[in-house]
Amino acid sequence: MQPLHASAVAFDGRALLIVGKSGNGKSTLALELVALGGSLVADDRAILTPRDGGLWVEAPEPLRDRIEARGLGILTCPTTPAFAQAVVDLDQLETVRFPERRKISLLDVELPLLRKVESPAFAAMLRLYLVEGFAT
């Protein structure tokens, strides 16, 4: 098991790890994804465990069922563990309209790596990506 400074939200058991520096919007993006029907997996810190060839993600005990709403406080939100399907890095801004496919290795598990997109539809894009994937 390895802790990671990240939030995570899942759709249909497929989790998106949200990484970035403090204050860069991890919890905000997680809240937006939950509002779009996602399940909170973890906020602020996630525990990663290699399992069945993938990465199992869950919230550490002290942070389970909680999410930070900056300017409002800590809210209750049920957490559900899930397998990681991709990572979005909020510290890196995507500047290309059709970017190359990137990968990241966490605990020897390779996952797609996405960058932050400056768009009000970013959360909706990520939801659709997790549920449907890229067009071939």
N, C-alpha and C positions, 0 to 999 in steps of 0.2 A: 504494500500500500504506500502511496505517496500523496502528500497534500499538495495542492496547487492553488495559487491565488487566482481564482476564477469563479465565475457563475456558470450555471448550466440549466438549460431548459430542454424538454423533450416533447416531441410529437410522435404518437404511436410507438413509444419506447425507443425512439431514435434521438439521442441527446446531442445538442450543440454546446461545446465548451466555449465560453466567452472569456477571453483573456485580455489584459491590458493593465496599465498603471492605475493606481488609486485615483478616482475622480474622472476617469475617462469614459464612464457610462456603462459599466458591466451590469450593475443592478437596474439601471434605467432600461437597457435593452432587454434584460430578462423580464422586467415588468411588462414591457410592450409585447413580448412574445407570449407571456401568460395571458394577457388581455386578448390575444388572437387565438386562444384555445390551448396553449401549451401547458405542460406540467412542469412546475419548478422542480429541479433536481437538487440544486445547491445555489447559495448566494454567498459571494465573497471568498469562500474557500470550498474546494471540492476534494474529496478523497478519490484517487484513481487506483484501481486494482486490476492488473491483468487477469482476464478470465475468458476461457473458451475462445482464445485467439483474438479477443477484443479488449476494450477498456471499459470496465464497470465504473460508473461515476455515482457517488452519493455524497450527501452532506455530512460533515462531522456532527457528532451528537449535540454539541452546544448550539449549533446553528440550524438544526433541523426545524422545518416548518416556520421559517422566518425569512424575511427579505427586507432590505433597507430601501426606504423611499426617501431619498434625500430631500430635506426640507419639511418632511412630514413625520418621519420616525421609523421604527421597526414595525412591520406589519406581519400578521399571521398569514401564512400561505403554506398549505400542505406540500411536502416534498416527496418525490418518488424517485428511487434510483433507476438508472437506465444505462444502456451501452452508448458510448460516444461514437458519433458518426462523422463529426467534423469539428474544426476549431475555427473561430473567428477572432482575429487579432485587432483590437480596437486602437492599438498604437500605430498601426500601419494603414495608411489611406490608399485605397485603390484609385488609380488615376486613369486606367485604361478601360475603354468601353467593353472589350471582350478580352479579359485577362487570361494569361496562361494558367493552367491548372497547377497548383502548388500542393506540396505535401509537408507534413511535420511528423516527426517520430517522437512519441511519448511512451516511455517504458517499453521500448522496442515494438510498439504498435504504430503503424503508419496511418495517418488520417489526412483527409483533405484540409488544406489551410486556406481560409478566406480572409480578405482584408475588409476594413470598414469602408462602406460606401456612403458618401454624403448625399442622402436622399431621404425624404420623409417616408418613403416606401421600403426602407432597408429592412425593418422587422418583417414586413410582409414577404419580401424577397427571400429572407432566410427561412421563414415558415414553409414557403412553397418548395424551396430547395430541399429541406429536410423531409417533406412529405412525398414529393414527386421526383426530385433529383434534376440533373441537367438533361436537356434535350440531346439526343445523339445525332 
